[in-house]
Every structure is written in C-alpha cells, then in structure tokens.
Amino acid sequence: MRRLRRTAPLRALIRETQLTPSDFIQPFFVAENEASRTAITSMPGVAQLSISELIGEARQTAALHIPAIILFGIPDEKDEVGSQAYARDGIVQRAVRAIKDAVPDLLVMTDVCLCEYTSHGHCGIVENGEVLNDPTLELLARTAVSHAEAGADLIAPSDMMDGRVAAIRRALDSSGHEMTPILSYAAKYASSFYGPFREAAQSAPQFGDRRSYQMDAGNAREALREVELDLAEGADMVMVKPALAFLDILWRVKEMSPVPVGAYNVSGEYSMVKAAAERGWVDGQAIMMEILQSIKRAGADFILSYHACEAARLLTWA
Ligand code: PBG
C-alpha cells in the first residue's frame, strides 16, 4: 500500500475527495444595528455585519470562487409573531436587494425561520407554551415570498415545522416565483452545537427548548423519513445538520436521496476548532481542512461553513 503514498504528487493524483471553493456556502449575519461590525465572542472571526460591510464581504466571497452565501437577519425589533421576518423592508430583504445589486452573480440564499424575529425565540407561533405547527406555516410562506421578492436565489427553511416545504412551494408558485428552488433543512437535529449561533443571532429560546420540532439525536431512520416527506413536498435539495456528529446520517441520506445533499458545519463545530487552535492545542487550519474533507467524503455535495472563505483562500494559494 505504501508505494502510492510515497510522494505528494502521487497522493494528489489518486485522492478521491478533493475540496474546491465551489463546495462551499458562506453564512453571514446581517444586523440592522448601525455599528458596522459587532464581533461575536463565541465565534472568533465572525461578526454581525451592517449591510455595507456585508457587501464588501460578499465581493470577497465571490472573488474566492465560492458560489453562494446564506443570510441570517438580526432585526432591531422582535415580537410574538416575528413580523420582521416577513416585512418588505426587513433586514434580510434589504440585504438581499443590496447584494443582488452589487454582486449579481453571487447566489444569495436566505434562511427562512422565525426564531431570530420572535420575542420568545421559538421557530413558530407560541400558544400556551406550545409551538403551533399549521398557523406557523403561513408566516414561513410569507417570509419565503418576501425573500424571493427581494431577489433571493434560493430559499432554505430551517424551522422544522411539518409541511413547511409544501406551504412554501405553493406560496412561491402562486406569487410568480416558480423558478426559485427550495433547499430544505430536512434532517435537522436538536443540538447543542448551535450554541454559538444563538449568541450570534440572538435567537435562544426564552423558555423550554426546540426538542418538540427539531429531531432527536438518537434517531437515524427518522432522518430518511424527513427527507422523503420534504422531497414529496417539493424540496429541490436537502440538508443534514449538524454535520460532524451526524456524518452517518449524511452518508445514509446521500445513499437514498435523488437530489443534491448539503451539510451544515454548524457554529459549535467551528468554535471548537477556533478555541483549541487559539490555545495551541491543535493546528487550526489543518483540522479545519480535515473536517471539511470528512464532510465531503461522507457525501455532501455542498457544505455550509463559517470556515468557507478561510478554506477557499487556503485552497487557492496551495
Ligand atoms: C434557525 C437556525 C439555527 C441554525 C441555523 N438556522 C439555530 C437553531 O435552530 O437554533 C444553527 C446554525 C449554526 O449553529 O451554525 N432556526
């Protein structure tokens, strides 16, 4: 076996899994706050951005040949029904218009969910301490249409309500956005790996947790059922989330899915690498690449990652 491992060119020639910048989607947090950048303590190198800062970052992302970004909005005002999520001039809607104007060739995806916009921090409407399913669908559909209207290229619902892909597909089709694809967060687990994101997006639930809508980490076959349902409802692509502790799920989904499969290398996965590297306990760049490669090897056709630009820079210079 060692004959083919002897030199770097030999290894490069026969490597099955090669990362390229076009594997990545870079997430960004855009805030209404006038401050151009607000650092996120638990995610070194990541910040909440104003729209003008975001445009600069979007340009750099496109220059690295990363095909797409995904936007998360941080509104100034939150209320019980998350009305800023579907406001025509909400923060994401304005950001999408600005980016499509400035960097038209960059794919702009939007995360569709209510948790960043609701005062209680849940992903749906709350009544008597319960997150209601069907009444939430209408608001998610309105949010999706408002993003498409602003020019979003692709809609990515992350709320985990049942039936949301069908509701969003129907709403997009009947508002003239039949060509806007849906990337469903199909197998999204209730995970502590989202911890830093909730600081970043100020979206931690104010009571209880998300276990009544996000998946239980002990279940694998249920993920396949979630994917089948989302496909039946019209999802164009599906996603597994988180990535690293769920690579077995990613592999199983890739085996059965007829559509492209993405993986979300989530905030906690990112922050653990940054924290250990800061202490000098690991080689941060090397384990970043190893982690991203493992996600692609497990079956991801594309990877949402806060490392995207950094990894693309390394790949470009290497
Ligand atoms: C919104 C949403 C979350 C993430 C993506 N979309 C948070 C959550 O479900 O609590 C997490 C992303 C990350 O941790 O990087 N529902």
Residues whose N, C-alpha, C, O or C-beta is under 5 A from the ligand:
A	BS01	PBG	C113 C115 S158 F193 Y194 F197 V266 S267 G268
